[in-house]
């Protein structure tokens, strides 16, 4: 399966900046398609397919500048990896669900599917830029092109995708990439780093005290780090795919060179002016700046 060359151009090298949410080019899909429940993240309940009452006629949020203050912290965390604008402008050709109500059900239904495909594009593009994984670069490139082709499908075909199975297939390559990178990284450290026994894939580290920990090249895939203290920790080369970083204290932590970290995760964590993040990620506006 070969992707449209024009579409593939945007993923040349490490151009993951194209996989960032562009709300100006989206029909407010995350505000309408997704459900949320009254909690510390949301001030109210909302069903899937029900537009948020704060969504304006121009698809902009009426309380965007005060979301956290008004109880909608979850909105400031979410990132769609650019799926919203792709669906709005490409899949549905610029026809919005208000002007064309007959598209609403399909548009809302395929949004989570497109979000997952774009998330995989983020990971695969990063994996292709990992030198230690050069032996599987051909397979990674094929997976990237196949995923890009899937994003070009019609809404009907997108709804037929078996996403759990497809994600599992791609994850095999992502796991191989991680193991190759971390293995070489640990060798370069000559055994100078020994991770805590509690650290590992899928580990329950909720509220863990890991301040200043040396977690270089650690396997934190799917780890639960909710409200953990990782202030000042060294996470260079750590695999963070799927790690739950809600309210994780990353003050002064070094995440440069970490693997498979996303904007979603960074947005959910707590950082400060001294937190070092990969260059393609954006420092959240709600993180305190210098002098705060």
Number of C-alpha atoms within 10 A of each C-alpha: 11 13 18 12 9 8 13 14 11 14 20 11 11 16 14 20 15 13 20 22 19 16 17 12 16 21 25 24 25 23 22 22 23 18 15 17 12 12 13 11 16 18 17 13 11 19 13 15 18 13 19 21 11 14 17 13 11 10 20 16 17 14 14 14 10 12 18 17 9 12 16 20 20 17 17 19 18 15 21 23 27 22 27 28 23 24 27 21 15 13 18 16 10 15 16 21 20 12 9 9 12 11 16 17 12 17 24 20 19 22 24 19 20 27 20 18 21 23 20 22 23 24 21 28 21 20 28 23 13 15 12 19 21 15 11 16 19 12 14 23 15 15 21 26 21 15 21 22 16 17 24 18 14 12 20 11 12 19 17 10 14 10 15 9 10 13 14 11 12 18 15 11 19 24 15 14 27 26 17 18 21 21 14 13 18 17 10 10 11 8 8 10 14 11 15 12 7 10 17 17 18 16 17 15 20 17 16 17 14 18 18 16 18 19 24 24 27 27 24 24 21 18 22 22 24 20 20 21 23 27 23 20 22 24 27 22 23 25 30 25 22 17 22 23 24 20 19 24 26 28 22 19 23 24 22 17 18 20 28 21 23 22 20 18 20 22 26 20 22 22 26 21 14 16 20 21 21 17 10 13 16 13 20 18 9 14 17 15 13 8 6 7
